[in-house]
């Protein structure tokens, strides 16, 4: 059986026809058009899938990204994200997300967790002082 993308439809392959159609669509529509169809697609997808679906595609995407990028990539996107966030939010925003994060963490961890991370932090700080 022939590859579907190489199948001929008239004088062009399906791949060529798809590319031409995509280019024509891009010429005829603006950013808002794509945002709107993306929103509608996202709503339709969320109606048809559960939490596990999104966890699974997130896991797969994370694994693929990790396989294709190094530490420098993650540092760069983290820096860019931090800069963009700081440009769009004020001190109160950071206080609020810090409070929420602290509450969520305290609900999910016990006293031993905090003792362990405190010990690790203390050891790391001592090592820094010894290196100075």
N, C-alpha and C positions, 0 to 999 in steps of 0.2 A: 504494500500500500504506500502511496506517495505521501511525503511529509505535507501536512495541511498548509503550512506557510508557503510551500513552493507550488501548491496547486494553482493551475492557471485559471483565471476568470477573464475571459476576453484576451487582451494583450498583456495583462500584468498578473503577477502572483497575488495571493491574498495578503502577503506581507507588504507588498508595494501599495496595494489598495488601502490597507489599514493605515500605513504611514501617510499617504496622501490625504485620507480622510481626517486624520489627526491634525495635520498641518492646516487644512482648510478650517477646521473647527477652531484652532488656536487663532487664526487670523480674524475670525468672525465673532469671537467672544472675549470679554474682559475678565479681570481678576474676580469681580463679584459673581460672575456666572459660575466659575469654578468653585468658589467658596460655597455658593448655594447648592450646587449638585453634590459637593462633598458633605455638606450638612445633611442633606436629604439621604444620602447613602449611609452616613453614620447613624442616622435615626433608624433607618430600615434595618441595618445590621444589628443595632442594639435591641430591636424588637424581636429578632430571630435567634439571638445567642445569649447565653448566660455568663456568669462571672468566670466559670472555668474556661470557657472559650477564650476570653480576653487574657486570662492568666497564661494559657497555653501559647497563644500567639506572641504575647510579651516575652515569655521564656525563650521561644524559638528565635525571635528577633534579637534578643539580648545575646544569645549564644552566637548567632551569625555575626553580629557586630563585633563581639569579643574576638572571634576568629580572624576578622578582617582588619582590626585596628590595634594599635599599640598604646602604651601608657601616654605618650605625647598627645595622641588624638583625644583621649579622655580629659587630659589636663586642659587642652585648648577649648574643648566644648564646655567644660566646667567654668573656665575663665569667662568665656563669652556669655554663658548663661547668667553667671553672677553679675557681670557688668550690666546686662540688659535688665535683670531684676532690680538692681540697685537704682537704675535710672527711672524705673516705673513705680517704686515703692518708697515709703517713708519709714521713719524710726518705729512708728506704731505698728506697721505691718510686720516688721521683724520681731517686735515684742510679742505680738499675737501668735505668730507661727512658732516662736520659741516656747511660749506657754502651752500651746496645743501639743507640740512635740514632747515636751516634758510630761504632760498629763498622760499622753498615750504610752510613753515609755514606762512611766510608773505603774500603769495598769497592767503592763505585760511582763514586768520583771520584779523579782523579790530582792530582799536585803542582800543576799549573797552575790547577786549580779552587781550591785553597786559597790560592794566591797572588792570584788574582783577587778572591776574597771578602775576603781580608785587606786588599787595596788599597782595595776599596769601603768596608770598615769604617773604615779609617784616614781616608779622605777624608770620610766622613760625620762622624766624630768631630772632624776639623779644622773642618768647617763649623759644628758645634755650638759649638765654642770661639770661633769668629769672631763668632757671633751673640750670645754672652754678654757 
